[in-house]
Amino acid sequence: MTTAALALNPFSLMMEPELVLQTMERSQQLRGLRRHKLRPLDKPLIPLTKEALAARAAFDAAIDAEDFEANADSYLLN
């Protein structure tokens, strides 16, 4: 298989990490990407109120208290 064919085949690239790095270094598309800092999305943008936190806690408690095994028979197909 020629080098050009290897560079175009993603499965062969997975088997040869050196070739992947070389291909990435030669890629004009990767060089043309603009770089910018991404911020994590793990914090809510809108702060939660006490009522919202209480509602979430009540919902979680209701789910935890529910007996799923007892209700499983109604979901099973005969």
C-alpha positions in Angstrom: 0.0 0.0 0.0 1.4 3.4 -0.9 2.0 6.2 1.6 -0.7 8.3 0.1 -3.2 5.5 0.4 -2.2 5.0 4.1 -2.7 8.7 4.8 -6.2 8.6 3.4 -7.3 5.4 5.1 -8.4 6.2 8.7 -8.1 2.5 9.8 -4.5 2.3 8.8 -3.8 5.5 10.6 -5.2 4.0 13.8 -2.6 1.3 13.6 0.4 3.6 13.0 0.5 6.5 15.5 3.7 8.0 13.9 1.9 8.3 10.6 -1.0 10.1 12.4 1.4 12.6 13.9 3.1 13.2 10.5 -0.3 13.6 8.8 -1.5 16.1 11.4 1.7 18.2 11.1 1.2 18.4 7.3 -2.5 19.2 7.4 -3.3 22.6 6.1 -6.9 22.3 7.5 -5.6 21.8 11.1 -3.2 24.7 10.8 -6.0 26.9 9.6 -8.2 26.3 12.7 -8.6 29.3 14.9 -7.7 28.6 18.5 -9.8 29.9 21.4 -10.3 29.1 25.0 -13.3 27.0 25.9 -14.7 27.3 29.4 -16.3 24.4 31.2 -20.0 24.1 31.2 -20.3 22.4 34.6 -21.5 25.6 36.4 -25.0 26.8 35.8 -25.3 30.2 34.3 -28.3 31.1 36.3 -28.0 30.6 40.0 -30.5 28.2 41.5 -33.0 29.6 44.0 -33.7 27.9 47.3 -37.1 26.7 45.9 -35.4 25.1 42.9 -32.9 23.3 45.1 -35.7 22.1 47.5 -37.7 20.9 44.5 -34.7 19.0 43.1 -34.0 17.4 46.5 -37.7 16.4 46.9 -37.7 14.9 43.4 -34.4 12.9 44.1 -35.9 11.7 47.4 -39.1 10.5 45.7 -37.1 8.6 43.1 -34.9 7.1 45.8 -37.9 6.0 47.8 -39.8 4.4 44.9 -39.7 0.6 44.8 -38.9 -0.2 41.2 -38.9 -3.9 41.7 -42.5 -3.9 43.0 -43.6 -1.9 40.0 -41.6 -4.0 37.5 -44.4 -6.5 37.0 -46.6 -3.9 35.4 -43.9 -3.2 32.8 -43.2 -6.8 31.9 -44.7 -8.3 28.8 -46.3 -11.7 29.1 
